[in-house]
């Protein structure tokens, strides 16, 4: 009677191959000191006003989008989302969980 596969080998078999994009983002998370940068910028970042109006985007999201702009040489913030769907997918993958 053949042996039933153990859970670790099943997990390994079901695991998808890691993409270059995921590898790049993991490396950037390890290299960039996000917490220190956020702490440095946060006192100067606009806050939501009590009178209403449009609330600002979350600081961490904006900082990550800015870094993506620099890494991919995108001059206009709109280029980030207009240039390719894959860049938008990067932002979605990379947003804080």
C-alpha distances in whole Angstrom, upper triangle without the diagonal:
4,7,9,12,15,18,20,19,19,22,23,21,24,27,29,31,35,38,41,43,40,41,44,45,43,45,48,47,47,50,52,54,53,54,57,58,58,60,63,63,63,66,68,65,67,66,66,69,70,73,70,69,66,64,63,59,57,58,55,54,57,57,54,55,58,56,54,57,58,55,55,59,60,63,63,61,61,59,56,55,57,56,52,49,47,50,50,46,46,49,46,43,46,48,47,45
4,6,9,12,15,17,15,15,19,19,18,20,23,26,28,31,34,37,39,37,37,41,41,39,41,44,43,43,46,49,50,50,51,54,55,55,57,59,60,59,63,64,62,64,63,63,67,68,70,67,66,63,61,60,56,54,55,51,51,54,53,50,52,54,52,50,54,55,51,51,55,56,60,60,57,57,56,53,52,53,52,48,46,44,46,46,42,43,45,43,40,42,44,44,41
4,6,9,12,14,12,13,16,17,16,18,21,24,26,29,32,35,37,35,35,38,39,36,39,42,41,40,43,46,47,47,48,51,52,52,54,56,57,56,60,61,59,61,60,60,64,65,67,64,64,61,58,57,54,51,52,49,48,51,51,48,49,52,50,48,52,52,49,49,53,54,58,58,55,55,54,51,50,52,51,47,45,42,44,44,41,41,43,41,38,40,42,41,39
4,6,9,12,10,10,13,15,14,16,18,21,24,27,30,33,35,32,32,36,36,34,37,40,38,38,41,44,45,44,45,48,50,49,51,54,54,54,57,59,56,58,57,57,60,62,64,61,60,57,55,54,50,48,49,46,45,49,48,45,46,49,47,45,49,50,47,47,51,52,55,55,53,52,51,48,47,49,48,44,42,39,42,42,38,38,40,38,35,37,39,38,36
4,7,8,6,7,10,11,10,12,15,18,20,23,26,30,31,28,29,33,33,30,33,36,35,34,38,40,41,41,42,45,46,46,48,50,51,50,54,55,53,55,54,54,58,59,61,58,57,54,52,51,47,45,46,42,42,45,45,41,43,46,44,42,45,46,43,44,47,48,52,52,49,49,48,45,44,46,45,41,39,36,38,38,35,35,37,35,32,34,35,35,33
4,6,6,6,9,10,11,13,15,18,20,22,26,29,30,27,28,31,31,29,31,34,33,32,36,38,39,39,39,42,44,43,45,48,48,48,51,53,51,53,52,52,56,57,59,56,56,53,50,49,46,43,44,40,40,44,43,40,42,44,42,41,44,45,42,43,47,47,51,51,48,48,47,44,43,46,45,41,39,36,38,38,34,34,36,34,30,32,34,33,30
4,5,5,6,9,10,10,12,16,18,20,24,27,28,25,25,29,28,26,29,31,30,30,33,35,36,35,36,39,41,40,42,45,45,44,48,50,47,49,48,48,52,53,55,53,52,49,47,45,42,40,40,37,37,40,40,36,38,41,39,38,41,42,40,40,44,44,48,48,45,45,44,41,40,43,42,38,36,33,35,35,31,31,33,30,27,29,30,30,27
4,5,5,6,9,10,11,14,16,18,22,24,26,22,22,26,26,23,26,29,27,27,30,32,33,33,34,37,38,38,40,42,43,43,46,48,46,48,47,47,51,52,55,52,51,48,46,44,41,38,39,35,35,38,37,34,36,39,37,36,39,40,37,38,42,42,46,46,43,44,43,39,39,41,40,37,34,32,33,33,30,29,31,29,26,27,29,28,26
4,5,5,6,9,10,13,15,17,21,24,25,23,23,26,27,24,26,30,28,28,31,34,35,35,36,39,40,40,42,45,45,45,48,50,48,49,49,49,53,55,57,54,53,50,47,46,42,40,41,37,37,40,39,36,37,40,38,36,40,40,37,38,42,42,46,46,44,44,43,39,39,41,40,36,34,31,33,33,30,29,32,30,26,28,30,30,28
4,5,5,6,9,12,15,17,20,24,25,22,23,27,26,24,27,30,29,29,32,34,36,35,36,39,40,40,42,45,45,44,48,49,47,48,48,48,52,53,55,52,51,48,46,45,41,39,40,36,35,39,38,35,37,39,37,36,39,40,37,37,41,42,45,45,43,43,42,38,37,40,39,35,32,30,32,32,28,28,30,28,25,27,29,29,26
4,5,5,6,10,12,14,18,21,22,19,20,23,23,21,24,26,25,25,29,31,32,31,32,36,36,36,38,41,41,41,44,45,43,45,44,44,48,50,52,49,48,45,42,41,37,35,36,32,32,35,35,31,33,36,34,32,36,37,34,34,38,39,42,42,40,40,39,35,35,37,36,32,30,27,29,29,25,25,27,25,22,24,26,25,23
4,6,5,8,10,12,16,19,20,18,18,22,22,20,22,25,24,24,27,30,31,31,32,35,36,36,38,41,41,41,45,46,43,45,45,46,49,51,53,50,49,46,43,42,38,36,36,33,32,35,34,31,33,35,33,31,35,36,32,33,37,37,41,41,39,39,38,35,34,36,35,32,29,26,28,29,25,24,27,25,22,24,26,26,24
4,6,8,10,13,16,20,21,19,19,23,24,22,24,27,27,27,30,32,34,33,35,38,39,38,41,43,43,43,47,48,45,47,47,47,51,52,54,51,50,47,45,43,39,37,38,35,34,37,36,33,34,37,34,32,36,37,34,34,37,38,42,42,40,40,38,35,34,36,35,31,29,26,28,29,25,25,28,26,23,25,27,28,26
4,6,10,12,15,19,20,17,19,22,22,21,24,26,25,26,29,31,33,32,33,37,37,36,39,41,41,41,45,45,43,44,44,44,48,49,51,48,47,44,41,40,36,35,36,32,31,34,34,30,32,35,33,31,34,35,32,32,36,36,40,40,37,37,36,33,32,34,33,29,26,24,26,26,22,23,25,23,20,22,25,25,23
4,7,9,12,15,16,14,15,18,18,17,20,22,22,22,25,27,29,28,30,33,33,33,36,38,38,38,42,42,40,42,41,42,45,47,49,46,45,41,39,38,34,32,33,29,28,31,31,27,28,31,29,27,31,32,29,29,33,33,37,37,34,34,33,30,29,31,30,27,24,21,23,24,20,20,22,20,17,19,22,22,20
4,6,9,13,14,12,13,16,17,16,19,21,21,22,24,26,28,27,30,33,32,32,35,37,37,37,41,41,39,40,40,41,44,46,48,45,43,40,38,36,32,31,31,28,27,29,29,25,26,29,27,25,28,29,26,26,30,30,34,34,32,32,30,27,26,28,27,23,21,18,20,21,17,17,20,18,15,18,21,22,20
4,6,10,11,10,11,14,15,14,16,19,19,20,23,24,27,27,29,32,31,32,35,36,36,37,40,41,38,40,41,41,45,47,49,46,44,40,38,36,33,31,31,28,26,29,28,24,25,28,26,23,26,27,24,24,28,28,32,33,31,31,29,26,26,27,26,22,20,17,19,20,17,16,20,19,15,18,21,22,21
4,7,8,6,7,10,11,11,13,15,16,17,19,21,23,23,26,28,28,28,31,33,32,33,37,37,35,37,38,38,42,44,46,43,41,38,36,33,30,28,28,24,23,26,25,21,22,24,22,20,23,24,21,21,24,25,29,30,28,28,26,23,23,25,23,20,19,15,17,18,15,14,17,16,13,14,18,19,19
4,5,5,6,9,10,11,12,14,15,17,18,20,23,23,26,28,27,27,31,32,31,32,36,36,34,36,36,37,41,43,45,42,40,36,34,32,28,27,27,23,22,24,23,19,20,22,20,17,20,21,18,17,21,22,26,27,25,25,23,20,20,22,20,17,16,12,14,16,12,11,15,15,12,13,17,19,19
4,5,5,6,9,10,10,12,14,15,16,18,21,21,24,26,25,26,30,30,30,31,35,34,32,35,36,37,41,43,45,42,40,36,34,32,28,27,26,23,21,23,22,18,19,20,18,15,18,18,15,15,18,20,23,25,23,24,22,19,20,21,19,16,16,12,13,15,13,11,15,16,13,13,17,19,20
4,5,5,6,9,10,11,12,14,15,16,19,19,22,24,23,23,27,28,27,28,32,31,29,31,32,33,37,40,41,38,36,32,30,28,24,23,23,19,18,19,18,15,15,17,15,12,15,16,13,12,16,17,21,22,20,21,19,15,16,18,16,14,13,9,10,12,10,7,11,12,9,10,14,16,17
4,5,5,6,9,10,11,12,14,15,18,17,20,23,22,22,26,27,26,27,31,31,29,31,32,33,36,39,41,38,36,32,30,28,24,22,22,18,17,19,18,15,16,18,16,14,17,18,15,15,19,20,23,24,22,23,21,18,18,21,19,17,15,12,12,13,11,8,11,11,8,9,12,14,15
4,6,5,6,9,10,11,12,14,17,17,20,22,22,23,26,27,27,28,32,32,30,32,33,35,39,41,43,40,38,35,33,30,26,24,24,20,19,21,19,16,18,19,16,15,18,18,15,16,19,21,24,25,24,25,23,20,21,23,21,19,18,15,14,16,14,11,14,15,12,11,15,16,17
4,5,5,6,9,10,10,12,15,15,19,20,19,21,24,25,24,26,29,29,27,30,31,33,37,39,41,39,37,33,31,28,24,23,21,18,17,19,17,13,15,16,13,11,15,14,11,12,16,18,21,22,21,22,20,17,19,21,19,17,17,14,13,15,13,10,12,14,12,11,14,16,18
4,5,5,6,9,10,10,13,13,16,18,17,18,21,22,22,23,26,26,24,27,28,30,33,36,38,35,33,30,27,25,21,19,18,15,14,16,14,10,12,14,11,10,14,14,11,13,16,17,20,21,19,21,19,16,17,20,19,17,16,13,12,13,12,8,10,11,9,7,11,12,14
4,5,5,6,9,10,13,13,15,18,17,18,21,22,23,24,27,28,26,29,29,31,35,37,39,37,35,32,29,27,23,21,20,16,16,18,16,13,15,17,14,13,17,17,14,16,20,21,24,25,23,24,23,20,21,24,22,21,20,16,15,17,15,11,13,14,11,9,12,12,14
4,5,5,6,9,12,13,16,17,17,18,21,22,22,24,27,28,26,29,31,32,36,39,41,39,37,34,31,28,25,22,21,17,18,19,16,14,16,17,13,13,17,16,13,16,19,20,23,25,23,25,24,20,22,25,23,22,21,18,17,19,17,13,15,17,14,12,15,15,17
4,5,5,6,9,10,13,14,14,15,18,19,19,21,24,24,23,26,27,29,33,36,38,36,34,31,28,25,21,19,17,14,14,16,13,10,13,13,10,10,14,13,11,13,16,18,20,22,20,22,21,18,20,23,21,20,20,17,15,17,16,12,13,15,13,10,13,13,16
4,6,6,8,8,10,13,12,13,16,17,18,19,22,23,22,25,26,28,31,34,36,34,33,29,26,23,20,18,16,12,13,15,12,10,13,14,11,12,16,15,14,16,19,20,23,23,21,23,23,19,21,24,23,22,21,19,17,17,16,13,13,14,12,9,11,11,13
4,6,8,9,11,13,14,15,17,18,19,21,24,25,24,27,28,30,34,37,39,37,36,33,30,27,24,21,19,15,17,18,15,13,17,17,14,15,19,17,16,19,21,23,25,26,24,27,26,23,25,28,26,25,25,22,20,21,20,16,17,18,15,13,15,14,16
4,6,9,12,12,12,15,17,17,18,20,23,24,23,27,28,31,34,37,39,37,36,33,30,27,24,21,19,16,17,18,15,13,16,16,12,14,17,15,14,17,19,21,23,25,23,26,25,22,24,27,26,25,25,22,20,21,21,17,17,19,17,14,16,16,18
4,6,9,9,9,11,13,14,14,17,20,20,19,23,24,27,30,33,36,34,32,29,27,23,20,18,15,12,14,15,11,10,13,13,10,12,15,13,12,16,18,19,21,22,21,24,23,20,22,25,24,24,24,22,19,20,20,16,16,18,17,13,14,14,17
4,6,6,6,9,10,11,12,14,17,18,18,21,23,25,29,32,34,33,32,29,26,22,20,17,14,12,14,15,12,12,15,14,12,15,17,16,16,19,21,22,23,24,22,25,25,22,25,28,27,27,27,25,22,22,22,19,18,20,18,15,15,14,17
4,6,5,6,9,10,11,12,15,16,15,18,19,22,25,28,31,29,28,25,22,19,17,14,11,8,11,12,9,9,13,12,11,13,16,15,16,19,20,21,22,23,20,23,23,20,22,26,25,25,25,23,20,20,20,17,15,17,16,12,12,11,14
4,5,5,6,9,10,10,13,15,15,18,18,21,24,27,30,28,28,25,22,19,17,14,11,9,13,14,11,12,15,15,14,17,19,19,19,22,24,24,25,26,23,26,26,23,25,29,29,28,28,26,23,23,23,20,18,19,18,15,14,12,14
4,5,5,6,9,10,12,14,14,18,19,22,25,28,31,30,29,27,23,20,19,16,13,11,15,15,12,13,17,16,15,18,20,19,20,23,24,24,25,26,24,27,27,25,27,30,30,30,30,28,25,25,25,22,20,22,21,18,17,15,18
4,5,5,6,8,11,12,12,16,17,20,23,26,29,28,27,24,21,18,16,14,10,9,12,12,9,11,14,12,12,15,17,16,17,20,21,21,22,22,20,23,24,21,24,27,27,27,27,26,23,23,23,20,18,20,20,16,16,15,18
4,5,5,6,9,10,10,13,14,17,20,23,26,24,24,21,18,15,14,11,7,7,10,10,8,10,13,13,13,16,17,17,19,21,22,22,22,22,20,23,24,21,23,27,27,27,27,26,22,22,23,20,17,19,19,16,14,13,16
4,6,5,8,10,10,14,14,18,20,23,26,25,25,23,20,17,16,13,10,10,14,14,12,14,17,16,16,20,21,21,22,25,26,25,26,26,23,26,28,25,27,30,31,31,31,29,26,26,26,24,21,23,23,19,17,16,18
4,6,7,8,10,13,15,19,21,24,26,26,25,24,21,17,17,15,11,12,15,14,12,15,17,15,16,19,20,19,21,24,24,24,24,24,22,26,27,25,27,30,30,31,31,30,27,26,27,25,22,24,24,21,19,18,21
4,6,6,6,10,12,16,18,21,24,23,22,20,17,14,14,12,8,10,13,11,9,13,15,13,14,17,18,18,20,22,22,22,21,21,19,22,24,22,24,27,28,29,29,28,24,24,25,23,20,22,23,20,18,17,20
4,5,5,8,9,13,15,18,21,20,20,18,15,12,12,10,7,9,12,12,11,14,16,15,16,19,20,20,22,25,25,24,24,23,20,23,25,23,25,28,29,30,29,29,25,24,26,24,20,22,23,20,17,16,19
4,6,8,9,13,15,17,20,20,20,19,16,14,15,13,11,13,16,15,14,18,19,18,19,23,23,23,25,28,28,27,26,25,23,26,28,26,28,31,32,33,33,32,29,28,29,27,24,26,27,24,21,20,23
4,6,9,13,14,17,19,19,19,18,15,12,14,13,10,13,16,13,13,17,18,16,18,21,21,21,24,26,25,24,23,22,20,23,26,24,26,29,30,31,31,31,28,27,29,27,23,25,27,24,21,21,24
4,7,10,12,16,18,17,16,14,12,9,10,10,7,11,12,10,11,14,15,14,16,19,19,20,22,24,24,22,21,20,18,20,23,21,23,26,27,28,28,28,25,23,26,24,20,22,24,21,18,18,21
4,7,9,12,14,13,12,11,9,7,9,10,9,13,14,12,13,17,17,16,19,21,21,22,25,26,26,24,23,21,18,21,23,22,23,26,28,29,29,29,26,24,26,25,22,23,25,23,20,20,22
4,6,9,12,11,11,10,8,7,10,10,10,14,15,14,15,18,19,19,21,23,23,25,27,29,29,27,26,24,21,23,26,24,25,28,30,31,30,30,27,25,27,26,23,23,26,23,20,19,21
4,7,9,7,8,8,5,6,10,10,12,15,16,15,17,20,20,21,23,25,25,27,29,30,30,28,27,25,22,23,26,25,25,28,30,31,30,31,28,25,27,27,23,23,26,24,21,20,22
4,5,6,7,9,8,9,13,14,15,19,19,18,21,24,23,24,27,28,28,30,32,33,33,30,29,27,24,25,29,28,27,30,33,34,33,34,31,29,31,30,27,27,30,28,24,24,25
4,5,8,11,10,13,16,17,18,22,22,22,24,27,27,27,30,31,31,33,36,37,37,34,33,30,27,29,32,31,30,33,36,37,36,37,34,31,33,33,29,29,32,30,27,26,27
4,7,10,11,14,17,19,20,24,24,23,26,28,28,28,31,33,32,34,37,37,37,34,33,30,28,28,32,31,31,33,36,37,36,37,35,32,34,34,31,31,33,32,29,28,29
4,7,8,11,14,16,19,22,21,21,24,26,25,26,29,30,30,32,35,35,35,32,31,28,25,25,29,28,27,30,33,34,32,34,32,29,31,31,27,27,30,29,26,26,27
4,6,9,12,15,17,20,20,19,22,24,23,23,27,28,27,29,32,32,32,29,27,24,22,22,26,25,24,26,29,31,30,31,29,26,28,29,25,25,29,27,24,25,26
4,6,9,12,15,18,16,15,19,21,19,20,24,24,23,26,29,28,28,25,24,21,18,19,22,22,21,23,26,27,26,28,25,22,25,25,22,22,25,24,21,22,23
4,7,9,11,14,14,13,16,18,17,19,22,22,22,25,27,27,28,25,24,21,18,19,22,21,20,23,26,27,26,27,24,21,24,24,20,20,23,22,18,18,20
4,6,8,11,11,10,13,15,14,15,18,19,19,21,24,24,24,22,21,19,15,17,20,18,18,21,24,25,24,25,22,19,22,21,17,18,21,19,16,17,19
4,6,9,7,7,10,12,11,12,15,16,16,19,21,21,22,19,19,17,13,15,18,16,16,19,21,21,20,21,18,16,18,17,14,14,17,15,12,13,16
4,6,5,6,9,10,11,12,15,16,17,19,20,21,22,21,21,19,15,17,20,17,17,21,23,23,21,21,19,16,18,17,13,14,16,14,10,10,13
4,5,5,6,9,10,10,12,14,15,17,18,20,21,19,20,18,15,18,20,17,18,21,23,23,22,22,19,17,19,17,14,15,17,14,11,11,14
4,5,5,6,9,10,11,12,14,15,16,18,20,19,20,19,15,18,19,16,17,21,22,22,21,20,17,16,17,14,11,13,14,10,8,8,11
4,5,5,6,9,10,11,12,14,15,16,18,16,18,16,13,15,16,13,14,17,19,18,17,17,14,12,13,12,8,10,12,9,6,8,11
4,5,5,6,9,10,10,12,14,15,16,14,15,14,10,13,14,12,13,17,18,18,18,18,14,13,15,14,10,12,14,12,10,11,15
4,5,5,6,9,10,11,12,14,15,14,15,15,12,15,16,13,15,19,19,20,20,19,15,15,16,14,11,14,15,12,10,11,15
4,5,5,6,9,10,10,12,14,13,15,15,12,14,15,12,13,17,17,17,17,15,12,12,13,10,8,11,11,8,8,10,13
4,5,5,6,9,10,10,12,10,12,11,8,11,11,8,10,13,14,14,14,14,10,10,12,10,7,10,12,10,9,12,15
4,5,5,6,9,10,10,9,10,10,8,11,12,9,12,15,15,16,17,16,13,13,15,13,11,14,15,13,13,15,18
4,5,5,6,9,10,10,12,13,11,14,13,11,14,17,16,16,17,16,12,13,15,12,11,14,15,12,13,14,18
4,5,5,6,8,8,11,12,10,12,11,8,11,14,12,13,14,12,9,10,12,9,8,12,13,10,12,15,18
4,6,5,6,5,7,8,7,10,9,7,10,12,11,13,14,14,10,12,14,12,11,15,16,14,15,18,21
4,6,5,6,8,10,10,13,12,10,14,16,14,16,18,16,13,15,17,14,14,17,18,16,17,19,23
4,6,8,11,13,13,15,13,11,14,16,14,15,16,14,11,14,15,12,13,17,16,14,16,19,22
4,6,9,11,11,13,10,9,12,13,10,11,14,12,9,12,14,12,13,16,16,15,17,20,23
4,6,9,11,12,10,9,13,14,11,13,16,15,12,15,17,15,15,19,20,18,20,23,26
4,6,7,9,6,6,10,10,9,11,14,14,11,13,16,14,14,18,19,18,19,22,25
4,7,9,7,9,12,12,11,14,17,17,14,16,19,18,17,20,22,20,21,24,27
4,5,5,7,10,10,10,14,16,17,14,14,18,17,16,19,21,20,20,23,26
4,5,6,8,9,10,13,14,15,12,12,15,15,13,16,18,17,17,20,23
4,5,6,6,8,11,12,14,11,11,15,15,13,16,19,18,18,21,24
4,5,5,5,8,11,12,10,10,14,14,13,16,18,18,18,22,25
4,6,6,7,9,10,7,7,11,10,9,12,15,14,15,18,21
4,6,6,7,9,7,6,9,10,9,11,14,14,15,18,20
4,6,7,10,9,9,12,13,13,15,17,18,18,22,24
4,7,9,8,9,12,12,13,15,17,18,19,23,25
4,5,6,7,9,10,12,13,15,16,17,21,23
4,5,5,6,9,10,11,12,14,16,19,21
4,5,5,6,9,10,10,12,14,18,19
4,5,5,6,9,10,10,12,16,18
4,5,5,6,9,10,11,14,16
4,5,5,6,8,10,14,15
4,5,5,6,9,12,14
4,5,5,6,10,12
4,5,5,9,10
4,6,9,9
4,6,8
4,6
4
